[in-house]
Amino acid sequence: MNRPSYVTDKALKEFIKSALEEDIQDGDHSTLSTIPKDLQQKAKLLVKENCILAGVELAEIIFKTFDKNLKVEVFIKDGETAKVGDIAFYVEGSARSILSTERLVLNCMQRMSGIATMTHDWDSRLVGTKTKLLDTRKTTPNFRICEKWAVAIGGGTNHRYGLYDMIMLKDNHIDYNGSITNAVKMAKDYVKKLKKPLRIEVETRNLAEVEEAIKSGADRIMLDNMDVPTMKKAVALIKGKAESEASGGITREMLKDVASTGVDFISAGALTHSAENIDLSLKAVK
């Protein structure tokens, strides 16, 4: 699959450089002290849980960034189903390089595969509806690029990446500002002055706020922590005048009922903060 737009070569280079520095600093002394410099070896990525695999492309980039001479032979690509006992890929070359990058590759792939697997499961419950599943900014600091990439690999849709690519007026913005009407007006004036095509979303907590958000001309209206009957009324009020997004405390069991309200989107922080890592290991091929 194609990388999302935020997964740039520059961003990946910065992420990998920082992660390797965190792990290695002045040297992988376990490896340097016991493994001959010229020793060439091979390892396999072994799948130990059924999953949707994610992070394969990233693993290749990590290996090549650390040692351009490492060779990777891929059998299971990002987004494909992997089963217990499957070999996702082989990596071959310097034994030192394989050992020094092993944990970074596994940390990324285990986390990303967990998120992709959960996203795929949740998204499958929305088949047959118009509702799209979104992630949120509830991500691990400095690991957002991988977590949101994993959501996309799992079939979900990425919400805004950060604070810079969309205006979202949440409850605290509204409470500090004084009103939805004034906050949206100020946001629109700001966007016009900035000459940047930023869309404006407003978080609402009740039907009165939904009505105010509609009148203010928001591009998207978030229905925050509303029960299903209230959401249905909110969607009926919106009537396509803006996009609608259900959010707040969304669980897997709720997805079909929430989608039945007719909302355009369901956003769930659980995709990135509650997914369990998938058990993977990198094993030496003897």
WODA-V542215 format. One line per field, one symbol per residue. ss: DSSP state (h for helix, s for strand, l for the rest). psi: psi as a letter, one per 30 degrees, with the letter a starting at -180 (. if undefined). A space follows every 10 residues. Layout:
ss=???
psi=???
This chain:
ss=llllllllhh hhhhhhhhhh hhhhllllhh hhhhllllls ssssssslll sslllhhhhh hhhhhhllll ssssllllll ssllllssss sssshhhhhh hhhhhhhhhh hhhhhhhhhh hhhhllllll lsssllllll lllhhhhhhh hhhlllslll llllllsssl hhhhhhhllh hhhhhhhhhh hhhhllllls ssssllhhhh hhhhhhllls sssslllhhh hhhhhhhhll llssssslll lhhhhhhhhl llllsssllh hhhlllllls ssssll
psi=lkklffilee eeeeeeeeee eeeecgkife eeffkkegkk lklkjkkgkk ljkkgeeeee eeeeeejffk kkjkfklkfl kklkfljelk kkbkeeeeef feeeeeeeee eeeeeeeeee eeeffgkflf kkklaagilk kggeeeeeee eeefglkkak eaffgkkjja eeeeeeeele eeeeeeeeee eeefhkiklk kkkkfleeee eeeeefgkek kkjkhkleee eeeeeeeehg fllkkkljgk leffeeeeef fgkelkkjff effgkkkkjl ljkkj.
